[in-house]
Amino acid sequence: TKPIENIIPNINDNIRVLLVEDNVDMSQYIVSLIATSCPTYHISTARDGVEALHFLNHTDRLPDLVVSDIMMPNMDGFTLVREIRNSSTLCTLPIILLSARAGPEQRVEGLELGIDDYLTKPFSAQELILRVKNHIELNKLRHIRRQLELDLDKSTRHYDLLEVVVPVGVLHLNEKGHAVHCNPLFLTITGLASSSSSSTSLSSPSSSSSSLSPSSSPSSSIFDSWMCDDVWLQNVAVSHMRDEVNQAIANFENFDMEMEFVNGDDHVYVITRGRPLRSAGGIVLAYIITLTDISSVKALERTRHELQTKQLEEAEMNRMRQVAFTDMICHEIRNPLNVIVNNADLILTNLTARRDILQAQIFKQTVADRLETLLAYDIESIDAILMCTKHQQIITDDAIYASKLDAGQVQLISTQYQISAIVDKCFNMFSFDFGKSGISASSTVLPPRSEDGLERYVYVDAGRLSQILINITSNAIKFMSTSPIKRLMLRVETEYISSSSSSSASASSSPPSSSLLLPSSTSSSLSSSPNNNNNNNNNNNNNNGNVRLIFSIEDTGIGMTPQEQANLFQRFRQGNMHTSQMFGGSGLGLSICKDLIGLMGGTISVTASPGVGSTFKFDIVASLVPAEDVIILSAPTTTTTTANTQQFYNNSTLKSDKHITAPNITTAAAKILE
């Protein structure tokens, strides 16, 4: 069967007529009538229905009209009509039946079969020609209508496909502002898809609606409730936009705006556009509203904004880290500098006094003793300067590896040291400050010892431990400046760690907490210290494993309240604003101590009372050095210098408020010269 599109004749071609008549004379007569009146018509003839049907099925150009007699051999006219109407390719052909019978029965039977006209013999020649022409013209109109229907069907299918494919929600309003059609995406965007599926009662829109019938749309179930209402705008987030849209629709005006539809937890951002469709004369025929979903663009903008915000926060955090690091470096460099300046000043004063003595050329025994005392003190001062310089070298190294410090990757370098030597060297750094400030300082060290009573060596980062002691001692000196009683006591005790505890301590590598009492953590460098074995004996003196060194530094300074203690180990935090203004500082020192102690496997805490003083207590984990692994580079001189210092402080002329200062040394030298 040929498609209908392929059998529509070209109405601009010559008109063709098929005449089916078994009577030769009648056939010739009819042909002559048509040829005379319509010379452009092309006429084909057949003698019966069989011949006519064969011609229709095999011709490449269907006739525009079939004129057939009823009474014929082989196949009569009624049978021929029936065959034509039952054929999908021939069913649209117009047919005129001719019959000698004038009764109504044959006319009715022919009309029931679908003929277009019926003419009784004998007929008027003029009537026959008029009927032939009329039906040919009607057939032309049928062809035009059929072509228009095909074009409309094609356009409809094209539009339906576009509605599904194009990512735009579309709503059609008629000339009265009533909704007549929308695509499924429009319902999805506005959140009315569920309303469309749940509606059950429908009525067709009014006849005044445009040709865009809702019957072909899945959304037709909600059109009757829409009409002029703004049902589709019910989920718009901003209410005043509904009024603006309704006003534009009422006036058939163009509008463009960005809107947000909220349907439960879903937020859909769209660009809404409205445009009227007008005739050539300016009459409004329809109004079209489109919704373009820009939610993905909005999400991308939010993501970009969040990313930019995060980058800004990270940049600000990095800036704060750099500021904090700079403050820390300045803080750490400032404390040793004070000691260096004080000791250098003392050496200069002592050297000036010795120069005056030598210039006087008086060499009495008392002068010689005095020079020996001054030289001893100068040696200790030089030792303190060297110690501070080494401490600054540590801070400079931290500055070089700033990135590692920011990332929490400062590593401990454990070497063989005796704890008493570290404590003595740190105390010697402040000998001048103790004397100048009138502070009574004492230290008690109970180090790990061997069976014969000798002090054991331990693996420890002496530089970091010194940094901790320097920070806490510097704070103690600073906060005792206004106290009537100035006393500082440092005590070190040793606690032997059992095999199981040692293993647990070595395995821990958690970073220190910011709370007041920090959790214990052990640095990887401690657990990997050389010869760090856990072969503990029942006798602790023979223990070659780990020990916990417990430090306690007590002062008689201004003390602290519980509230001040709570923030003590946080960066940039001091006891209160008064403390910062009166005593200075950046609030970094104790925070640095906290981090270093945590790296060394210990904790730090403080107990204090306002006006009484403070006691800082911290511990670190160290590994004992087996006796056979001890390497002694040089004989320690710390004990001698410490003894000289104590002897210098115990001199009867230098007690109480007569502690050594630059003017006092000059005065003492002058008295000796006298």
KOLMI-448717 format. One line per 8 residues: their letters; for each residue x, y, z of C-alpha. Coordinates in Angstrom, 2 decimals. Layout:
# KOLMI-448717
A = X/Y/Z; ...
END
This chain:
# KOLMI-448717
TKPIENII = 0.00/0.00/0.00; 1.34/3.38/-1.02; 1.62/6.09/1.69; -1.08/8.72/1.48; 1.51/11.45/0.94; 2.65/9.75/-2.29; -0.81/9.46/-3.95; -1.89/13.09/-3.69
PNINDNIR = -1.96/14.38/-7.32; -0.47/17.65/-8.34; -3.52/19.89/-8.67; -1.70/22.14/-11.13; -1.41/19.31/-13.69; -4.05/18.57/-16.42; -7.27/17.26/-14.97; -7.86/13.54/-15.51
VLLVEDNV = -11.24/11.77/-15.56; -11.89/7.99/-15.61; -15.14/7.01/-17.36; -16.43/3.45/-16.69; -19.25/2.51/-19.17; -20.00/-0.79/-20.89; -22.18/0.88/-23.59; -19.85/2.08/-26.31
DMSQYIVS = -22.22/4.71/-27.69; -22.93/6.18/-24.27; -19.21/6.16/-23.50; -18.36/8.06/-26.68; -21.18/10.52/-26.06; -20.01/11.37/-22.56; -16.39/11.68/-23.71; -17.40/14.08/-26.44
LIATSCPT = -19.41/16.23/-24.00; -16.55/16.55/-21.55; -13.94/17.10/-24.25; -16.00/19.82/-25.87; -16.73/21.71/-22.63; -13.37/21.05/-20.93; -10.73/20.60/-23.62; -7.89/20.49/-21.01
YHISTARD = -9.34/17.42/-19.34; -7.67/14.10/-20.08; -10.29/11.27/-20.22; -9.59/7.56/-19.76; -12.25/4.84/-20.32; -12.95/1.36/-18.99; -15.71/-1.10/-20.03; -16.47/-2.56/-16.59
GVEALHFL = -15.44/-2.45/-12.94; -12.69/-5.03/-13.32; -10.95/-3.05/-16.06; -11.41/0.20/-14.11; -9.98/-1.27/-10.92; -6.99/-2.64/-12.79; -6.34/0.80/-14.30; -6.54/2.52/-10.90
NHTDRLPD = -4.13/0.09/-9.27; -1.48/0.37/-11.97; -1.52/3.96/-13.09; 1.18/6.38/-11.96; -1.30/9.25/-11.92; -4.69/8.81/-10.27; -7.66/10.52/-11.89; -9.29/13.54/-10.30
LVVSDIMM = -12.79/12.08/-10.81; -14.40/8.68/-11.54; -17.70/8.61/-13.52; -19.20/5.10/-13.58; -22.32/3.35/-14.75; -24.03/0.97/-12.31; -25.25/-1.86/-14.52; -22.13/-3.47/-16.05
PNMDGFTL = -20.90/-7.00/-16.69; -18.16/-8.69/-14.61; -18.22/-5.99/-11.87; -21.05/-3.50/-11.52; -20.74/0.09/-10.30; -21.67/-0.61/-6.66; -18.97/-3.27/-6.37; -16.44/-0.92/-7.95
VREIRNSS = -17.35/1.82/-5.45; -17.01/-0.65/-2.62; -13.53/-1.72/-3.80; -12.38/1.90/-4.17; -13.61/2.95/-0.75; -11.96/-0.08/0.86; -8.57/0.74/-0.68; -6.26/2.95/1.35
TLCTLPII = -4.79/4.46/-1.81; -8.07/5.07/-3.67; -10.52/5.86/-0.91; -10.40/9.62/-1.41; -11.32/9.60/-5.12; -14.59/11.46/-5.88; -17.17/9.21/-7.65; -20.29/10.04/-9.69
LLSARAGP = -22.66/7.10/-10.48; -24.86/7.03/-13.59; -28.01/4.89/-13.67; -31.08/4.44/-15.82; -33.07/3.61/-12.73; -34.76/6.60/-11.15; -35.87/4.93/-7.94; -34.59/6.15/-4.58
EQRVEGLE = -33.33/2.71/-3.56; -30.27/2.80/-5.84; -29.53/6.43/-4.90; -29.61/5.58/-1.19; -27.48/2.47/-1.70; -24.88/4.51/-3.58; -24.78/7.22/-0.93; -24.35/4.60/1.76
LGIDDYLT = -21.34/3.23/-0.11; -19.76/6.73/-0.10; -20.38/8.10/-3.61; -20.14/11.83/-4.09; -23.01/12.29/-6.58; -25.75/10.37/-8.45; -27.06/11.21/-11.92; -30.08/9.53/-13.60
KPFSAQEL = -30.15/8.70/-17.28; -31.11/10.34/-19.45; -29.33/13.38/-18.07; -28.83/16.90/-19.33; -25.43/17.47/-20.92; -25.07/20.81/-19.12; -25.91/19.21/-15.75; -23.31/16.49/-16.31
ILRVKNHI = -20.60/19.03/-17.18; -21.44/21.24/-14.14; -21.37/18.29/-11.77; -18.05/17.07/-13.17; -16.50/20.53/-12.81; -17.87/21.02/-9.28; -16.54/17.71/-8.02; -13.15/18.34/-9.60
ELNKLRHI = -12.95/21.69/-7.84; -14.06/20.07/-4.59; -11.37/17.46/-5.07; -8.81/20.23/-5.49; -9.93/21.71/-2.17; -9.71/18.28/-0.59; -6.13/17.96/-1.79; -5.27/21.38/-0.43
RRQLELDL = -6.89/20.58/2.89; -5.16/17.24/3.03; -1.81/18.87/2.34; -2.45/21.43/5.05; -3.37/18.66/7.46; -0.15/16.86/6.66; 1.85/20.07/7.14; 0.05/20.72/10.41
DKSTRHYD = 0.71/17.18/11.59; 4.37/17.56/10.71; 4.60/20.89/12.53; 2.81/19.45/15.54; 5.17/16.51/15.72; 8.12/18.86/15.32; 6.83/21.12/18.09; 6.12/18.17/20.40
LLEVVVPV = 9.68/16.96/19.88; 11.06/20.42/20.60; 9.04/20.62/23.82; 10.72/17.45/25.05; 14.23/18.12/23.76; 14.62/21.85/24.43; 15.52/22.49/28.11; 12.95/25.28/28.46
GVLHLNEK = 9.59/25.21/30.19; 6.88/26.69/27.96; 3.40/27.96/28.88; 0.85/29.18/26.29; -1.89/31.62/27.25; -4.72/32.53/24.89; -5.81/36.04/24.02; -7.74/36.23/27.29
GHAVHCNP = -4.79/35.20/29.45; -6.07/31.67/30.05; -3.56/28.81/30.14; -4.09/26.44/27.23; -0.90/24.42/26.97; 2.43/23.73/28.66; 5.19/21.18/28.29; 6.15/18.69/31.05
LFLTITGL = 9.30/20.60/31.95; 7.21/23.64/32.83; 5.32/21.55/35.38; 8.55/20.12/36.77; 10.20/23.51/37.20; 7.16/25.12/38.85; 6.60/22.12/41.13; 3.12/21.41/39.71
ASSSSSST = 3.91/18.01/38.20; 2.30/16.27/41.16; -0.79/18.48/40.84; -1.15/17.48/37.21; -0.95/13.75/37.98; -3.35/13.93/40.93; -6.20/15.78/39.15; -9.13/13.61/38.07
SLSSPSSS = -11.97/15.90/36.91; -11.50/17.76/33.61; -13.46/20.04/31.34; -12.37/21.33/27.97; -11.23/24.93/27.72; -13.57/27.44/26.13; -13.92/27.66/22.41; -12.27/31.05/22.47
SSSLSPSS = -8.96/29.45/23.33; -6.22/29.37/20.75; -5.56/26.41/18.51; -2.92/25.17/20.95; -5.28/22.70/22.54; -4.40/21.26/25.93; -5.81/17.90/24.91; -2.42/16.88/23.54
SPSSSIFD = -0.56/17.98/26.67; -0.08/15.95/29.84; -0.73/19.12/31.77; -4.31/19.64/30.51; -5.68/18.35/33.79; -4.85/21.58/35.58; -5.79/24.16/32.93; -9.33/24.67/34.18
SWMCDDVW = -8.04/25.63/37.64; -5.45/28.00/36.18; -7.42/30.25/33.83; -6.51/33.83/34.84; -5.17/32.79/38.25; -1.45/32.63/39.06; -1.45/29.00/40.20; 1.83/28.34/38.42
LQNVAVSH = 3.39/31.13/40.49; 2.37/29.70/43.86; 5.86/28.28/44.55; 7.75/31.47/43.71; 10.07/32.31/46.63; 9.69/36.12/46.38; 6.02/37.13/46.54; 6.29/40.55/44.90
MRDEVNQA = 7.49/38.89/41.68; 4.04/37.29/41.29; 2.41/40.70/41.13; 4.95/41.90/38.57; 4.38/38.86/36.34; 0.58/39.10/36.61; 0.71/42.78/35.77; 2.84/42.11/32.68
IANFENFD = 0.48/39.33/31.52; -2.61/41.50/32.08; -1.09/44.24/29.91; 0.45/41.76/27.43; 3.88/43.32/27.98; 7.34/41.89/27.53; 9.12/40.93/30.75; 12.40/39.26/31.77
MEMEFVNG = 13.26/38.42/35.36; 15.15/35.92/37.46; 12.95/33.87/39.79; 13.29/31.09/42.36; 10.76/28.29/42.72; 10.70/26.40/46.02; 9.11/22.96/46.12; 9.85/21.32/49.44
DDHVYVIT = 13.61/20.99/49.70; 14.13/21.67/45.99; 15.16/25.15/44.87; 14.99/25.86/41.15; 16.42/29.11/39.77; 15.04/30.21/36.39; 15.06/33.10/33.95; 11.41/33.85/33.19
RGRPLRSA = 10.45/35.57/29.93; 7.03/36.65/28.67; 6.21/37.65/25.08; 2.84/38.41/23.38; 2.10/36.92/19.95; 0.38/39.54/17.78; -1.18/39.49/14.35; -0.05/41.73/11.52
GGIVLAYI = -2.63/44.23/12.70; -1.32/44.21/16.26; -4.08/42.09/17.77; -2.94/39.79/20.57; -3.35/36.17/19.53; -1.54/34.46/22.42; 0.98/35.01/25.17; 4.06/32.81/25.61
ITLTDISS = 5.95/32.35/28.90; 9.26/30.47/29.02; 11.26/29.24/32.02; 14.98/28.59/31.52; 16.51/26.56/34.35; 19.76/28.16/35.55; 20.09/26.14/38.77; 23.34/24.56/37.59
VKALERTR = 24.75/28.02/36.85; 23.73/29.19/40.31; 25.28/26.09/41.87; 28.48/26.77/39.96; 28.44/30.38/41.17; 27.92/29.20/44.76; 30.74/26.69/44.41; 33.02/29.36/42.96
HELQTKQL = 32.05/31.77/45.74; 32.65/29.10/48.40; 35.99/28.27/46.79; 36.96/31.94/46.73; 35.83/32.33/50.33; 37.82/29.26/51.32; 40.87/30.56/49.47; 40.51/33.92/51.21
EEAEMNRM = 40.17/32.18/54.57; 43.21/30.04/53.84; 45.13/33.13/52.74; 44.10/34.92/55.93; 45.02/31.84/57.98; 48.41/31.69/56.28; 48.86/35.38/56.97; 47.98/34.85/60.61
RQVAFTDM = 50.41/31.93/60.76; 53.12/34.11/59.32; 52.31/36.83/61.84; 52.29/34.28/64.64; 55.54/32.81/63.42; 57.13/36.25/63.21; 55.95/37.06/66.72; 57.29/33.76/67.97
ICHEIRNP = 60.69/34.37/66.39; 60.82/37.89/67.82; 59.77/36.61/71.21; 62.35/33.82/71.22; 65.15/36.09/70.01; 64.31/38.87/72.47; 64.77/36.82/75.65; 68.34/35.66/74.86
LNVIVNNA = 69.21/39.15/73.66; 68.33/40.59/77.06; 70.69/38.13/78.71; 73.40/38.80/76.12; 73.12/42.56/76.61; 73.18/42.29/80.42; 76.17/39.94/80.47; 78.04/42.01/77.91
DLILTNLT = 77.39/45.09/80.03; 78.72/43.28/83.11; 81.86/42.11/81.24; 82.45/45.66/80.04; 82.12/47.00/83.58; 84.44/44.32/84.99; 87.03/44.89/82.29; 86.88/48.64/82.97
ARRDILQA = 87.45/48.00/86.68; 90.42/45.72/85.95; 91.87/48.33/83.62; 91.65/50.93/86.39; 93.33/48.54/88.83; 96.10/47.70/86.40; 96.65/51.37/85.61; 97.07/52.06/89.34
QIFKQTVA = 99.80/49.36/89.40; 98.69/48.20/92.81; 99.10/44.46/93.17; 98.06/43.60/96.64; 96.79/40.18/97.51; 93.28/41.51/98.03; 93.38/42.99/94.55; 94.50/39.67/93.09
DRLETLLA = 91.65/37.88/94.88; 89.21/40.45/93.64; 90.45/40.11/90.08; 90.08/36.34/90.31; 86.48/36.76/91.41; 85.73/39.20/88.63; 87.37/36.91/86.07; 85.29/33.98/87.24
YDIESIDA = 82.15/36.02/86.86; 83.28/37.21/83.42; 83.80/33.62/82.36; 80.27/32.76/83.43; 78.93/35.81/81.61; 80.76/34.81/78.44; 79.38/31.29/78.87; 75.87/32.76/79.16
ILMCTKHQ = 76.41/34.82/76.02; 77.52/31.71/74.15; 74.49/29.82/75.45; 72.13/32.58/74.29; 73.87/32.70/70.93; 73.38/28.97/70.50; 69.75/29.40/71.50; 69.34/32.04/68.83
QIITDDAI = 70.90/29.65/66.36; 68.10/27.21/67.14; 65.48/29.89/66.49; 67.25/30.89/63.28; 67.13/27.27/62.15; 63.39/27.31/62.82; 63.07/30.41/60.66; 64.93/28.68/57.83
YASKLDAG = 62.55/25.71/58.07; 59.44/27.86/58.56; 57.32/25.66/56.35; 58.12/22.64/58.51; 57.23/24.55/61.66; 53.90/25.68/60.17; 53.13/22.09/59.22; 54.01/20.83/62.71
QVQLISTQ = 57.10/19.03/61.42; 59.76/20.41/63.75; 61.87/17.37/64.58; 63.76/16.65/67.75; 67.48/15.96/67.60; 68.40/13.73/70.53; 72.00/13.67/71.75; 73.76/12.38/74.87
YQISAIVD = 73.45/14.79/77.78; 73.37/14.86/81.55; 70.25/16.63/82.80; 72.15/18.47/85.54; 74.47/20.02/82.93; 71.51/21.34/80.92; 69.85/22.79/84.03; 73.09/24.39/85.26
KCFNMFSF = 73.81/26.00/81.90; 70.30/27.45/81.71; 70.56/28.81/85.27; 73.96/30.32/84.49; 72.36/32.29/81.67; 70.25/34.14/84.24; 72.89/34.56/86.97; 73.24/38.25/86.26
DFGKSGIS = 69.44/38.73/86.11; 69.05/36.91/89.43; 71.62/39.16/91.04; 70.33/42.35/89.46; 66.69/41.62/90.42; 67.52/40.35/93.90; 66.09/36.91/93.21; 67.09/33.98/95.39
ASSTVLPP = 67.37/31.12/92.91; 68.02/27.49/93.71; 67.93/24.26/91.76; 67.65/20.65/92.87; 68.36/17.96/90.30; 67.72/14.29/91.02; 68.94/12.73/87.76; 68.95/9.05/86.84
RSEDGLER = 72.01/7.39/88.38; 73.95/4.17/87.93; 74.58/1.59/90.65; 77.79/3.35/91.69; 75.93/6.66/92.11; 77.16/8.36/88.95; 74.72/10.44/86.90; 73.46/8.64/83.82
YVYVDAGR = 73.48/10.18/80.34; 70.17/10.38/78.46; 69.18/10.93/74.85; 67.43/14.31/74.80; 67.16/17.38/72.58; 69.13/19.72/74.81; 68.39/22.75/72.64; 64.61/22.30/72.84
LSQILINI = 64.70/21.51/76.55; 66.81/24.63/77.14; 64.30/26.63/75.12; 61.50/25.47/77.44; 63.48/26.25/80.62; 64.52/29.66/79.26; 60.92/30.61/78.45; 59.51/29.62/81.81
TSNAIKFM = 62.44/31.11/83.77; 62.27/34.39/81.81; 58.56/34.65/82.62; 59.23/33.97/86.28; 61.88/36.73/86.46; 59.58/39.15/84.64; 56.53/38.52/86.85; 58.55/38.70/90.10
STSPIKRL = 59.73/42.25/89.37; 57.05/43.77/91.65; 56.99/41.04/94.32; 58.38/41.80/97.82; 59.74/38.27/98.13; 61.63/37.01/95.12; 62.38/33.34/95.13; 62.68/30.83/92.28
MLRVETEY = 63.07/27.10/92.82; 63.67/24.54/90.11; 63.44/20.85/90.86; 64.02/17.89/88.57; 62.99/14.36/89.48; 63.37/11.08/87.65; 60.69/8.47/87.21; 61.64/5.15/85.68
ISSSSSSS = 59.19/3.87/83.07; 58.30/0.20/83.05; 58.68/-1.87/79.92; 54.95/-1.76/79.03; 54.63/1.95/79.75; 57.74/2.65/77.71; 56.35/0.80/74.75; 53.08/2.68/75.06
ASASSSPP = 54.86/6.01/75.34; 57.06/5.25/72.37; 54.08/4.29/70.24; 52.18/7.49/70.86; 52.54/10.25/68.32; 49.45/12.37/68.91; 49.87/16.16/68.65; 49.54/18.08/71.89
SSSLLLPS = 46.14/19.39/72.86; 45.41/23.04/73.52; 43.85/22.34/76.90; 45.47/23.34/80.15; 46.64/19.82/80.93; 48.05/18.42/77.73; 47.79/14.74/76.79; 51.01/12.81/76.64
STSSSLSS = 52.48/12.21/73.22; 55.82/10.87/72.09; 57.72/12.18/69.12; 58.91/9.75/66.50; 62.45/10.98/67.08; 62.24/9.81/70.69; 61.02/6.36/69.85; 63.81/6.03/67.32
SPNNNNNN = 66.61/7.23/69.59; 69.73/5.12/69.25; 70.02/2.14/71.57; 66.51/2.81/72.86; 65.82/-0.64/74.27; 63.44/-1.61/77.01; 65.47/-4.28/78.83; 64.43/-3.11/82.29
NNNNNNNN = 65.76/-4.90/85.36; 64.14/-4.97/88.77; 66.84/-2.50/89.82; 65.96/0.87/88.29; 69.59/1.96/88.44; 70.41/-0.60/85.77; 67.49/0.42/83.59; 68.57/1.05/79.99
GNVRLIFS = 65.07/1.99/78.76; 63.10/5.23/79.12; 62.75/7.62/82.03; 60.33/10.42/82.65; 62.04/13.63/83.76; 59.68/15.77/85.83; 60.49/19.49/86.05; 58.95/21.85/88.57
IEDTGIGM = 59.61/25.62/88.48; 58.13/27.57/91.37; 58.21/31.36/91.69; 56.80/33.99/94.03; 55.46/36.26/91.28; 52.05/37.85/90.83; 50.27/34.50/90.37; 47.11/33.89/88.33
TPQEQANL = 43.39/33.36/88.73; 41.76/30.11/87.48; 40.28/32.06/84.56; 43.72/33.34/83.56; 45.18/29.85/83.82; 42.57/28.47/81.41; 43.92/30.53/78.47; 47.57/30.39/79.42
FQRFRQGN = 48.82/27.91/76.81; 46.91/29.37/73.85; 48.68/31.43/71.23; 48.47/35.20/71.61; 46.70/34.81/74.94; 47.99/36.13/78.25; 46.42/36.23/81.67; 44.63/39.52/81.00
MHTSQMFG = 45.07/42.85/79.22; 46.66/44.38/82.32; 49.34/41.71/82.29; 50.14/42.40/78.63; 50.29/46.16/79.11; 52.39/46.01/82.31; 54.83/43.24/81.51; 54.72/43.08/77.70
GSGLGLSI = 55.04/39.92/75.66; 53.11/38.45/72.73; 51.56/35.43/74.42; 53.63/32.97/72.37; 56.25/31.67/74.79; 54.16/29.18/76.75; 52.35/28.07/73.59; 55.72/27.19/72.10
CKDLIGLM = 56.66/25.36/75.30; 53.43/23.38/75.14; 54.12/22.23/71.58; 57.75/21.30/72.31; 56.82/19.39/75.47; 54.19/17.51/73.51; 56.81/16.56/70.92; 59.03/15.29/73.74
GGTISVTA = 56.28/13.00/75.02; 55.16/15.03/78.01; 52.52/17.33/79.46; 52.57/20.74/81.07; 50.33/22.20/83.75; 50.26/25.17/86.11; 49.00/25.86/89.59; 48.88/29.43/90.81
SPGVGSTF = 47.33/31.78/93.35; 46.98/35.55/92.84; 49.65/37.43/94.84; 51.37/34.21/95.95; 53.08/32.82/92.88; 52.95/30.12/90.23; 54.30/26.62/89.83; 54.84/25.23/86.34
KFDIVASL = 55.21/21.49/86.14; 56.09/19.58/83.00; 57.62/16.25/82.10; 59.41/14.77/79.12; 60.38/11.25/78.11; 64.08/10.49/77.59; 66.01/7.35/76.80; 68.87/6.22/78.99
VPAEDVII = 72.22/5.85/77.28; 73.86/2.48/78.01; 77.20/2.91/79.76; 79.13/1.35/76.89; 77.65/3.87/74.43; 78.51/7.02/76.39; 80.72/9.45/74.46; 82.38/12.16/76.62
LSAPTTTT = 83.63/14.98/74.39; 85.15/17.16/77.13; 85.24/17.51/80.86; 82.22/19.44/82.13; 82.98/22.86/83.56; 79.44/23.74/84.58; 79.86/22.68/88.21; 82.90/24.94/88.67
TTANTQQF = 81.25/27.98/87.17; 78.11/27.32/89.17; 80.17/27.13/92.36; 81.88/30.38/91.49; 78.54/31.97/90.91; 77.20/30.83/94.27; 80.40/32.00/95.97; 80.03/35.34/94.27
YNNSTLKS = 76.46/35.69/95.45; 77.31/34.55/98.97; 79.97/37.25/99.45; 78.99/39.34/102.44; 79.42/42.58/100.53; 77.02/41.55/97.78; 73.98/40.28/99.67; 70.49/41.80/99.83
DKHITAPN = 70.31/45.04/97.89; 74.10/45.05/97.27; 73.88/42.64/94.33; 76.52/43.19/91.68; 75.75/45.90/89.13; 77.96/48.03/86.93; 78.04/51.00/89.36; 78.61/48.69/92.36
ITTAAAKI = 81.63/47.04/90.69; 83.18/50.42/90.00; 82.56/51.49/93.59; 84.06/48.28/94.98; 87.16/48.68/92.80; 87.54/52.26/94.01; 87.39/51.13/97.63; 90.09/48.54/97.01
LE = 92.29/51.16/95.37; 91.96/53.31/98.43
END
